[in-house]
Amino acid sequence: MLTVPGHGGAVEEADGNIYLAMALRNGGTGLAVIHAWRAQPRGDGLSQPGARTDVQPDLGDFRRQQLDLYIPAGDTGYWQGAMRDRQEPGYQEVLAALRAGGLVQIDLLYGDHEGGQRTIGRFVVSKWPEVEGRRAYVIRYWDVDRDDPR
C-alpha cells in the first residue's frame, strides 16, 4: 500500500517490485483518461547526462495502463503503476535511483474519453522534506496528435 499526500507521489520497492503512484488534478473541462506511462531516473536532479528534457518521448516506450483510470473535469484523482520484471527496460535504473534517494521521472500519456486530445505530461517525483513522502510536480507537456504550440 502506498500513501500519497495531495500534490504528492510515491516510489517504493517491496519484494523486488517497484510501486509508483501520484495524486493528480484534471485542470481541463472534460474527462481525462490515462492511457499509458513510463518511468525512468531523473539523474542529478536536472537531467540525465546527455538527455534532453525538451524532446517528446517516443510513444513506443510507453507501457499500456492496465486499469482504466479516469479523472473528472476540474477534480482530483490518482495514477498508479508497478515495475515487477527485473529484466524490463528501465527497472534496474529506476531501482538504483530509488535506492540512492534520487529523482524518478514519470511520463503519463492521457487523453479525453473519446481517445482524442492525447497529451504527454512529464512529472518528477522527489523527496518532500516538509511532508512524509515525496512530491510530484509536472515539468513539461506535449501535444501528441497536433503541432506543439511552442
HELIX and SHEET records of a PDB file:
HELIX    1   1 LEU A   59  ASP A   61  5                                   3    
HELIX    2   2 TYR A   91  ARG A   99  1                                   9    
SHEET    1   A 8 ARG A  63  ILE A  71  0                                        
SHEET    2   A 8 ALA A  32  PRO A  41 -1                                        
SHEET    3   A 8 VAL A 104  GLY A 111 -1                                        
SHEET    4   A 8 THR A 119  LYS A 127 -1                                        
SHEET    5   A 8 ARG A 134  ASP A 143 -1                                        
SHEET    6   A 8 GLY A   8  ALA A  14 -1                                        
SHEET    7   A 8 ASN A  17  ARG A  25 -1                                        
SHEET    8   A 8 THR A  76  MET A  83 -1                                        
END                                                                             
